[in-house]
Every structure is written in C-alpha cells, then in structure tokens.
Amino acid sequence: MNFRSIILLSMVLLTVLFPQSAFAYKVVLDPGHGGKDSGAVGVNGLKEKDVNLDITLKLKQALLDRGYEVVLTRTDDTFLSLAERVQYTTEQKADFFVSIHANANPGSSAKGSMVLYYDNAYPQEDYPASAAMEKLTPYSKDLAQKVLDSLVGAAGTKDLGLVPSAVYVARMGEIPSILVETAFLSNKSDAALLADDAVRLRMATGIADGISAYAPPVFTDLLGHWSRDAVLRMKGKGVIDGIGGNRYEPNRALTRAEFLTLMDRVFKLDSLPASCAYSGSVTGSVYGSACQPAPALSFKDLPATHWASAVFTKASKLNLLQGYPDGTIRPNQAITRGEVAYLFERLLAESAGTKPTVAAPKNAGFTDVPATLWSAPAIYALKSKGIINGYTDTEFYPDQRMTRAEAAALIDRYMSK
C-alpha cells in the first residue's frame, strides 16, 4: 500500500469512527460553582454544583466518544474563581469553552433551558468584554444556538432562547464561549428533571450533539487580520501551522527555525542539489555559500532533541547557513526581511535550476535598499516577480524582523502564481 493510500484510508477511518469530527477539536468544559460556592439550591434540595459536575462528566464522556479532546476546569468539589476558570481555559489553547449550570429564579414558575453568550451588539458599559470575544460574537452565537436546539430536543425542556449576556466566563476569554443553563432548580418540574440521572444523561447527550454540529473558527487571533485569507490558504496546503491548536500569532516575529521549516515544506530541501551557481555572502557570515563545503552540523544551542534539528540538518547540507563565532546557530532568533528575501530567492533559483540574481538595478525604488546592500539583488528580484512587497512604495525595512503574517503572505503570493 502506498503512502497516498494510507493517508486516504486513515481519513476514511476517522470519518467512520468520528463522523461529526474527523479532526479532533479541543474543548474546555466548566462545571459551574463548586467547593464553598454551592450555587443554587433546588426546591428538592439539590445543589447546583453537584448537578453541574454530574452533567459535565457525562458530557465529557459523550465528547470523548465522538473524538474530541476534553479538559475540565474542575473534576471534583473544588472552588475556582471566575478569573481562574478563564485563565485555565486560555492556558489550554482550546478551540471553544462550554460552562454548565442549572438556573434559579425568585419565583417558582420559570422553567426551561437557555444558553448565554457574549454579543458585541449588546455591550454593557460596566461589563466590558475582551477584544478577542468581541470579534468572536458570531461564532459564540452559532455554538450557543446549536447547543440549545439539541439540548431542548433531547431533554424535552422549554426553549427559552439565547441570552446575549455579559457573564464573566462568556465575555473575558479568547475562544468561542457559552454558558448553558440546563433547567431551573427553583421550579418543581424542572428540579425533578435535574434529579433524574437518565434526564441528565439526555441533557449531556443533547449538548454533545450541539457541539458536534459546530465548527469553530480556525486561528481565532486572525479574525479581522489582513493576512487571514493567505494564512488559511497556506494552512489548507499544509504549509502553515498554528500555535497550540487555534492561534497563529500573526504579529509575532518569525524565527530562523520556523522559516527553514516553511522553506522545507515549500521547496523540499532534501531534494535540492548543492550548487556553485552563487558564491555571495551575507554580513556576519550567518548564511553560507553554495560553493563552499557544508560544515558539520554541531551547535551548542541546537541539540538533537530540538524540534527543528532535522530541518537544520537539511539546510546545512545545502550550506544555506553557517553558525556564529560563539558556536551557536540561534534557531529561535528572529529572522529579518532582508535575510528572508536572500534565502527565498536563492532557494527559488535552485529549485528552478537557474542562477540567483547577483546584481540589483541602480534605480530600484526603495530608499532603504541601495543597490550595494547585500540583500538588494534578492529583494528587487522578488519584488519584480510580485512575491515580496515593501512596507511602503519607497521603503522596504530590510533589517526589520519578518512577522509570521508577512511570511504567510509571501509564500501565498509565490504559490498562487
């Protein structure tokens, strides 16, 4: 069986085993209240904290059965502040957040289920939301509606609709978030439902079904960002990775290790022959010449256990880079726009079997890239091909660190040609 067949078979198996979620999402489940905070106390003596935990544990199992990765803010009768719940959720790098509660009302007639989410169309001055949550409104609302529809269908509770609430856990995070009010402990019939283990299982199953019908946004920190389309296209082609599952960190500086990894995915470094087509050098002797023997790969800051050691080995064989005088290669150091242009243009030429550009035009346009600058030939060659842009029409900023967003845009331009 060839590699392609294995991949296709794996995808089929995933779809059969987990039809709603062929690729596992990570969800944080939050059983409301706990410890010294019992929450509401039902007309039948039930404590909300206990009901919440039981439904959440059942929901966890239902989601695990569907192929989700699931973590809980609490797994026993422990007290956590609202801020601690949000902080824990942020640390998990999850795809979305679901808080489970039971409701209560001073009167005994209120009954049914509702789902709360933050809606930026209904801001409350005293309860501002995080900047991320404001952008996530449509995604949180979509999750809320799907969960509510499935919950009332499975449990037979009254549909009280969605509530564009400003509750803390639904407005202060960084991922789509909802708070589910399963039923009213203050209502006799609802409290009886919550006391019934079979009904609580149906509630958990209904919530799980709603979650399964929902697809969270890819890279939530790209919502509204100029590079989003390019990043998503490159992710779809297997070039771009996220950070911790649902974030891309578009404005963070690209590291040398990350850049070489991207170049390996684009140009397949181990398929490129060594070439003596160009013998240029880079200030600081950071990058090598293809005409010199590749040095042995031995740097004190690049152990074999480093995640990018394999791609550095490939780059070393091509003599793409050399170390620093202190015996380091600095894989986590930010790479500049000029360095990216130099290396990209060289790899582009080698992959096409041509010679890299060795001379820049005398009047090329960028005031901060004179023809004598070591990276000028590459910068202007890529600019003429429509692969790289300046920050303005007249400035390129060759010594500025390249961001992850800029790298995605550059590769997208190249691969779209």
Secondary structure by P-SEA (a helix, b strand, c coil): ccaaaaaaaaaaaaaaacccccbbbbbbbbcccccccccccccccccaaaaaaaaaaaaaaaaaaacccccccccccccccaaaaaaaaaaacccbbbbbbccccccccbbbbbbbbbbcccccccccccaaaaaaaaaaaaaaaaaaaaaaaaaccccccccccccccccccccccccccccccccaaaaaaaacaaaaaaaaaaaaaaaaacccccccccccccaaaaaaaaaaaccccccccccccccccccaaaaaaaaaaacccccccccccccccccccccccccccccccccccccccccaaaaaaaaaaaccccccccccccccccccaaaaaaaaaaaaaaaaccccccccccccccccccccccaaaaaaaaaaaccccccccccccccccccaaaaaaaaaaaaac
